[in-house]
């Protein structure tokens, strides 16, 4: 019987050879004769114990590459979370595996001038949605009948302006210095833009180089800025402390960030802790840990220059923007609404319905990563997804959706030296409800 087993092994080897050639192959020993007919696929074996016929068509010969794949599979660690489904639990919503949010860009409180009707609508919307996470309310300015995105952000190489009305008494010199007093404003400025402003609960004390303090008492916002770009931002729900372009701390309602000068960073939420260092991200969720490659950490955005006070003009307010955080609504590079995003939209739609708003325009925007065509399509799909869900929720307003791709940023996608600006890109990825008001 052992000979037969041995013979079968020999036959399998011969089959591999014969599969490459139609010729007859014959092997003979003192006890055994093996004949392989490559044309008809038959194998005959003669032994002292008897004859054995083998049909080659019923013999499976594995390809070498298949064997290697099996070896690899057998050699993998079955205890490791290796499937994409398992790894997704280690991702920060809206970001790639191993990626953490950047320290947010500090926003300056806008000081626009509204009509009484506009102000009433703004306050009504703010009151309805103030407790909904993942959104913010901003005025919309228009130019030539179209929405115009003037950055509300303080950036290191950008310029902003404080607005005021031109009604009331004023003493203004040709160089822009002077005093302006109205029923709701008082401004004292010198020729270089240094000065003091008080308007609608907002106070600003700044020098001509953009350093100083801005305080919005109604929203609980305080911003300080020093000449080296360090400073603080404090609101009712968030705080940012920037020491330099490598050190900063962010505390928000959903997570915290610590960027250290040694090039490491730590993200902490209720579910995840991610430590990024030396090109690796160590992610911990409960009792599970995963280590993956990570992108190099970008520099922390410094506090940009505060607006100087010599530009006094009325903003052309044409509407209200309800801005949704991109990572609340969608996973990275996707346009399927996340469950958390649906809940946010549901609450906003409820507020809009209660206010009997006639018209809502849903705008989708992306950052500059990817081609123009890809970003345009992604922004259109995201805007449509939000619109379709709002309609499904029976929003009373007339709703239109439009995607703008990367064409309307509200913060720089790149720094002045051409390097990547993750904080700016993070701000540019957004979906908005634009509510026109006259």
C-alpha positions as CSV (number, residue, x, y, z in Angstrom):
1,X,0.0,0.0,0.0
2,X,2.9,2.4,0.7
3,X,4.0,1.9,-2.9
4,X,0.6,3.0,-4.1
5,X,0.8,6.2,-2.0
6,X,4.2,6.9,-3.3
7,X,3.1,6.3,-6.9
8,X,0.2,8.7,-6.5
9,X,2.6,11.4,-5.4
10,X,4.8,10.7,-8.4
11,X,1.8,10.8,-10.7
12,X,0.8,14.3,-9.4
13,X,4.3,15.6,-10.2
14,X,4.1,14.0,-13.7
15,X,0.6,15.6,-14.2
16,X,2.1,19.1,-13.7
17,X,4.8,18.3,-16.3
18,X,2.4,16.7,-18.7
19,X,0.0,19.7,-18.5
20,X,2.6,21.7,-20.4
21,X,3.1,19.1,-23.2
22,X,0.9,16.7,-25.2
23,X,3.6,14.1,-25.6
24,X,3.5,10.7,-23.9
25,X,5.7,10.3,-20.7
26,X,6.7,6.9,-19.4
27,X,8.6,5.9,-16.2
28,X,9.7,2.4,-15.4
29,X,11.4,0.8,-12.4
30,X,11.9,-2.8,-11.4
31,X,8.4,-3.0,-9.8
32,X,6.5,0.0,-11.2
33,X,5.6,1.3,-14.6
34,X,4.0,4.7,-15.0
35,X,2.6,5.9,-18.4
36,X,1.2,9.4,-18.9
37,X,-0.7,10.2,-22.2
38,X,-0.7,14.0,-22.5
39,X,-3.2,14.0,-25.4
40,X,-6.1,12.3,-23.7
41,X,-5.2,13.1,-20.1
42,X,-4.9,9.5,-18.9
43,X,-2.4,8.0,-16.5
44,X,-1.8,4.2,-16.1
45,X,0.2,2.7,-13.3
46,X,1.3,-1.0,-13.1
47,X,2.5,-2.4,-9.8
48,X,2.9,-5.9,-8.3
49,X,-0.2,-5.3,-6.2
50,X,-2.3,-4.4,-9.3
51,X,-3.0,-1.6,-11.8
52,X,-4.1,2.0,-11.0
53,X,-5.7,4.3,-13.5
54,X,-5.9,8.1,-12.8
55,X,-8.0,10.6,-14.7
56,X,-6.0,13.8,-14.9
57,X,-9.1,15.9,-15.4
58,X,-10.1,15.0,-11.8
59,X,-6.8,16.1,-10.3
60,X,-6.7,19.7,-9.1
61,X,-3.3,21.3,-9.4
62,X,-3.0,24.6,-7.4
63,X,-1.3,27.6,-8.9
64,X,1.8,28.7,-7.1
65,X,0.3,32.2,-6.5
66,X,-2.8,30.6,-4.9
67,X,-0.5,28.7,-2.5
68,X,1.3,31.9,-1.6
69,X,-2.0,33.6,-0.9
70,X,-3.1,30.8,1.4
71,X,0.3,30.9,3.2
72,X,-0.1,34.6,3.8
73,X,-3.7,34.1,5.1
74,X,-2.6,31.3,7.4
75,X,0.2,33.4,8.7
76,X,-1.9,36.4,9.6
77,X,-2.8,37.2,13.1
78,X,-6.5,36.2,13.5
79,X,-6.8,38.3,16.7
80,X,-5.9,41.6,14.9
81,X,-8.7,43.9,13.8
82,X,-7.7,43.7,10.1
83,X,-11.0,44.2,8.3
84,X,-12.0,47.6,7.0
85,X,-15.2,47.3,9.0
86,X,-13.3,46.7,12.2
87,X,-10.8,49.5,11.6
88,X,-13.6,52.0,11.0
89,X,-14.3,52.0,14.7
90,X,-10.8,53.6,15.2
91,X,-11.5,56.6,12.9
92,X,-12.4,60.1,13.9
93,X,-15.8,60.8,12.1
94,X,-15.1,62.6,8.9
95,X,-11.3,61.8,8.9
96,X,-9.1,59.1,7.5
97,X,-7.7,56.3,9.7
98,X,-4.9,57.7,11.8
99,X,-5.8,61.4,11.0
100,X,-6.9,63.8,13.7
101,X,-8.5,67.3,13.4
102,X,-6.2,70.3,13.2
103,X,-6.3,73.1,15.8
104,X,-9.2,75.2,14.5
105,X,-8.7,78.6,13.0
106,X,-9.8,81.3,15.4
107,X,-12.9,83.2,14.2
108,X,-13.4,86.9,14.8
109,X,-16.8,88.1,15.9
110,X,-18.3,89.9,13.0
111,X,-19.8,93.3,13.6
112,X,-22.2,93.9,10.7
113,X,-25.0,96.4,10.6
114,X,-28.5,94.9,10.1
115,X,-31.9,96.4,9.5
116,X,-34.3,95.8,12.3
117,X,-36.1,93.1,10.4
118,X,-32.8,91.3,9.6
119,X,-31.8,91.5,13.2
120,X,-35.1,90.0,14.4
121,X,-34.8,87.1,12.0
122,X,-31.2,86.5,13.0
123,X,-32.0,86.5,16.7
124,X,-35.0,84.2,16.2
125,X,-32.9,81.7,14.2
126,X,-30.0,81.8,16.8
127,X,-32.5,81.2,19.6
128,X,-34.0,78.1,17.8
129,X,-30.7,76.4,16.9
130,X,-28.3,77.6,19.6
131,X,-28.2,74.2,21.4
132,X,-27.8,72.1,18.2
133,X,-24.2,70.7,18.0
134,X,-22.1,70.9,14.9
135,X,-23.6,74.1,13.4
136,X,-22.9,77.8,13.6
137,X,-24.9,80.9,12.5
138,X,-23.2,83.6,10.4
139,X,-24.4,86.6,8.4
140,X,-24.2,86.4,4.6
141,X,-23.0,89.4,2.6
142,X,-24.0,89.8,-1.1
143,X,-22.4,91.6,-4.0
144,X,-24.2,92.2,-7.3
145,X,-27.1,90.1,-6.0
146,X,-24.9,87.0,-5.3
147,X,-23.6,85.7,-2.0
148,X,-20.0,86.9,-1.4
149,X,-17.8,84.9,1.0
150,X,-15.7,87.4,2.9
151,X,-13.6,85.5,5.4
152,X,-14.8,85.6,9.0
153,X,-11.6,84.0,10.0
154,X,-8.4,85.5,11.5
155,X,-5.5,84.2,9.4
156,X,-1.8,85.1,9.6
157,X,-1.7,86.8,6.2
158,X,-5.3,88.0,5.9
159,X,-7.0,91.3,6.5
160,X,-10.3,91.9,8.2
161,X,-12.3,95.1,8.9
162,X,-14.7,96.2,11.7
163,X,-18.0,97.5,10.4
164,X,-20.2,100.3,11.8
165,X,-23.0,102.5,10.7
166,X,-22.5,105.9,9.2
167,X,-25.5,107.4,11.1
168,X,-25.0,109.8,13.9
169,X,-22.3,112.4,14.8
170,X,-18.7,111.9,13.7
171,X,-15.4,113.7,13.5
172,X,-13.3,112.0,10.9
173,X,-10.1,113.3,9.4
174,X,-8.7,112.7,6.0
175,X,-6.2,110.2,7.3
176,X,-9.0,108.1,8.7
177,X,-8.6,109.0,12.3
178,X,-11.4,110.5,14.4
179,X,-14.4,109.8,16.6
180,X,-17.7,108.2,15.5
181,X,-20.8,108.2,17.7
182,X,-24.2,106.7,16.9
183,X,-27.0,105.4,19.0
184,X,-25.5,102.0,19.1
185,X,-21.7,102.6,18.4
186,X,-18.7,104.5,19.6
187,X,-15.4,104.4,17.9
188,X,-12.1,106.2,18.6
189,X,-9.3,105.6,16.1
190,X,-6.0,107.1,15.2
191,X,-4.5,107.4,11.7
192,X,-2.9,104.0,11.8
193,X,-6.0,102.1,12.9
194,X,-5.3,101.7,16.6
195,X,-8.2,102.5,18.9
196,X,-11.3,101.4,20.9
197,X,-14.7,100.3,19.6
198,X,-18.0,99.6,21.4
199,X,-20.9,98.3,19.4
200,X,-23.8,96.0,20.2
201,X,-22.1,94.3,23.1
202,X,-18.8,94.0,21.2
203,X,-15.7,95.8,22.4
204,X,-12.3,96.0,20.7
205,X,-9.1,97.4,21.9
206,X,-6.4,97.0,19.2
207,X,-3.2,98.5,18.0
208,X,-2.4,99.3,14.3
209,X,-0.5,95.9,14.0
210,X,-3.6,93.9,14.9
211,X,-2.7,93.0,18.5
212,X,-5.1,93.4,21.4
213,X,-8.5,92.1,22.6
214,X,-11.9,91.7,21.1
215,X,-14.8,90.8,23.4
216,X,-18.4,89.8,22.4
217,X,-20.4,89.8,25.6
218,X,-23.6,88.5,24.0
219,X,-21.9,85.4,22.7
220,X,-19.3,85.0,25.5
221,X,-16.4,85.3,23.1
222,X,-13.0,86.7,24.0
223,X,-10.0,86.8,21.7
224,X,-6.5,88.0,22.6
225,X,-3.6,88.3,20.3
226,X,0.1,89.1,20.9
227,X,2.6,90.4,18.4
228,X,4.2,86.9,17.9
229,X,0.8,85.3,16.9
230,X,0.2,83.6,20.3
231,X,-3.1,84.2,22.0
232,X,-6.4,82.8,23.2
233,X,-9.9,82.2,22.0
234,X,-12.6,81.5,24.6
235,X,-16.3,81.0,24.0
236,X,-19.1,79.4,25.8
237,X,-18.3,76.0,24.3
238,X,-14.7,76.1,23.1
239,X,-11.3,77.3,24.1
240,X,-8.1,77.6,22.1
241,X,-4.7,78.5,23.6
242,X,-1.9,79.0,21.0
243,X,1.7,79.3,22.3
244,X,3.5,79.1,19.0
245,X,3.2,77.2,15.7
246,X,3.9,73.9,17.4
247,X,2.2,74.2,20.8
248,X,-1.5,74.6,21.3
249,X,-4.5,73.2,23.2
250,X,-8.1,73.0,22.0
251,X,-11.0,72.1,24.3
252,X,-14.4,71.6,22.6
253,X,-17.7,70.0,23.4
254,X,-16.9,66.7,21.6
255,X,-13.1,66.4,21.8
256,X,-9.8,67.9,22.9
257,X,-6.5,68.4,21.1
258,X,-3.0,68.9,22.5
259,X,-0.2,69.8,20.1
260,X,3.2,69.7,21.7
261,X,6.5,71.3,20.7
262,X,8.2,68.0,20.4
263,X,6.1,67.2,17.3
264,X,3.5,65.0,19.0
265,X,-0.2,65.5,19.3
266,X,-3.0,63.9,21.2
267,X,-6.7,63.6,20.3
268,X,-9.2,62.6,23.1
269,X,-12.9,62.1,22.8
270,X,-15.4,60.0,24.8
271,X,-14.6,57.0,22.5
272,X,-11.1,57.4,21.2
273,X,-7.7,58.4,22.2
274,X,-5.2,59.0,19.4
275,X,-1.5,59.8,19.9
276,X,0.4,60.9,16.8
277,X,4.2,60.8,16.9
278,X,7.1,59.9,14.6
279,X,4.8,59.2,11.6
280,X,2.6,56.7,13.6
281,X,-0.8,57.0,15.2
282,X,-1.6,54.9,18.2
283,X,-5.4,54.6,18.5
284,X,-7.1,53.3,21.6
285,X,-10.8,52.5,21.8
286,X,-11.9,50.7,25.0
287,X,-9.5,47.8,25.5
288,X,-8.5,47.7,21.8
289,X,-5.4,49.4,20.3
290,X,-4.4,49.9,16.7
291,X,-1.1,51.4,15.4
292,X,-1.2,52.8,11.8
293,X,0.9,55.2,9.7
294,X,0.0,58.9,10.1
295,X,0.6,62.0,8.1
296,X,3.2,64.5,9.4
297,X,1.6,67.0,11.7
298,X,1.1,70.5,10.3
299,X,2.0,73.6,12.1
300,X,-0.5,75.1,14.5
301,X,-2.3,78.2,12.9
302,X,-1.2,81.3,14.8
303,X,-3.8,83.8,16.0
304,X,-4.1,86.2,13.0
305,X,-4.1,89.9,13.2
306,X,-7.2,91.5,14.8
307,X,-9.1,93.9,12.6
308,X,-7.9,97.5,12.8
309,X,-10.4,100.2,13.3
310,X,-9.9,102.7,10.5
311,X,-12.2,100.9,8.0
312,X,-15.7,101.8,9.0
313,X,-18.4,100.8,6.5
314,X,-21.8,99.1,6.4
315,X,-21.8,95.5,5.3
316,X,-24.3,94.6,2.7
317,X,-26.2,91.9,4.7
318,X,-28.5,89.8,2.5
319,X,-29.1,86.6,4.5
320,X,-28.2,84.2,7.2
321,X,-26.0,81.1,6.8
322,X,-26.5,78.0,9.0
323,X,-23.2,76.3,8.6
324,X,-22.9,72.5,9.2
325,X,-19.6,71.0,10.2
326,X,-18.5,68.6,7.4
327,X,-17.4,65.9,9.8
328,X,-20.8,65.9,11.5
329,X,-22.6,65.1,8.3
330,X,-20.3,62.8,6.3
331,X,-17.5,60.3,6.6
332,X,-14.3,61.2,4.8
333,X,-14.7,61.5,1.1
334,X,-18.4,60.3,1.2
335,X,-21.8,61.9,0.7
336,X,-23.9,59.4,2.6
337,X,-25.3,61.1,5.7
338,X,-24.1,59.9,9.0
339,X,-26.7,59.1,11.7
340,X,-25.4,62.0,13.8
341,X,-25.7,64.2,10.8
342,X,-29.3,63.2,10.2
343,X,-30.1,64.1,13.7
344,X,-28.6,67.6,13.3
345,X,-30.5,68.2,10.1
346,X,-33.7,67.0,11.7
347,X,-33.3,69.6,14.5
348,X,-32.5,72.4,12.0
349,X,-35.4,71.6,9.8
350,X,-37.7,71.6,12.8
351,X,-36.4,75.1,13.7
352,X,-36.8,76.4,10.1
353,X,-40.4,75.1,10.0
354,X,-41.3,76.8,13.2
355,X,-40.1,80.1,11.9
356,X,-42.0,79.7,8.6
357,X,-39.0,80.5,6.5
358,X,-40.0,80.8,2.8
359,X,-36.8,79.8,1.0
360,X,-33.7,77.8,1.9
361,X,-30.7,77.2,-0.5
362,X,-28.4,74.3,0.4
363,X,-24.8,75.0,-0.6
364,X,-22.0,72.4,-0.7
365,X,-18.3,73.3,-0.5
366,X,-15.0,71.4,-0.4
367,X,-11.4,72.1,0.2
368,X,-8.8,72.1,-2.5
369,X,-7.6,68.5,-2.2
370,X,-8.4,66.6,-5.4
371,X,-9.3,67.8,-8.9
372,X,-11.8,70.6,-9.7
373,X,-14.2,68.2,-11.3
374,X,-14.1,65.7,-8.5
375,X,-14.6,68.4,-5.8
376,X,-17.5,69.9,-7.8
377,X,-19.2,66.5,-8.1
378,X,-18.6,65.8,-4.4
379,X,-20.0,69.2,-3.3
380,X,-23.1,68.7,-5.5
381,X,-23.8,65.2,-4.1
382,X,-23.4,66.4,-0.5
383,X,-25.7,69.4,-1.0
384,X,-28.3,67.1,-2.7
385,X,-28.1,64.6,0.1
386,X,-28.9,67.3,2.7
387,X,-31.7,68.7,0.5
388,X,-33.2,65.3,-0.1
389,X,-33.2,64.5,3.6
390,X,-34.7,67.9,4.5
391,X,-37.5,67.2,1.9
392,X,-38.0,63.7,3.4
393,X,-38.4,65.4,6.8
394,X,-41.2,67.6,5.2
395,X,-39.4,70.9,5.4
396,X,-42.0,73.6,4.6
397,X,-39.5,76.0,2.8
398,X,-38.9,75.9,-0.9
399,X,-35.5,74.2,-1.1
400,X,-32.8,74.3,-3.8
401,X,-29.3,72.6,-3.7
402,X,-26.1,73.7,-5.4
403,X,-22.5,72.6,-5.2
404,X,-19.6,75.1,-5.5
405,X,-16.6,72.6,-5.2
406,X,-13.5,74.4,-4.0
407,X,-14.4,77.7,-5.7
408,X,-15.7,79.6,-2.6
409,X,-13.2,79.1,0.3
410,X,-13.7,81.0,3.5
411,X,-10.1,80.4,4.7
412,X,-6.8,79.7,2.9
413,X,-6.3,76.1,1.8
414,X,-2.5,76.8,1.8
415,X,-0.3,79.0,4.0
416,X,1.6,81.9,2.6
417,X,4.7,79.8,1.9
418,X,2.7,77.3,-0.1
419,X,2.6,74.6,2.6
420,X,-0.6,72.8,3.5
421,X,-3.1,74.5,5.8
422,X,-5.2,71.7,7.4
423,X,-7.1,74.1,9.6
424,X,-8.1,76.2,6.6
425,X,-9.2,73.2,4.6
426,X,-11.1,71.9,7.6
427,X,-13.1,75.2,7.7
428,X,-13.7,75.1,3.9
429,X,-15.3,71.6,4.0
430,X,-18.9,72.6,4.8
431,X,-22.6,72.5,3.9
432,X,-24.7,75.6,4.5
433,X,-28.4,76.6,4.6
434,X,-28.5,80.0,3.1
435,X,-31.7,81.9,4.2
436,X,-32.2,85.1,2.1
437,X,-33.5,88.1,4.1
438,X,-34.1,91.6,2.9
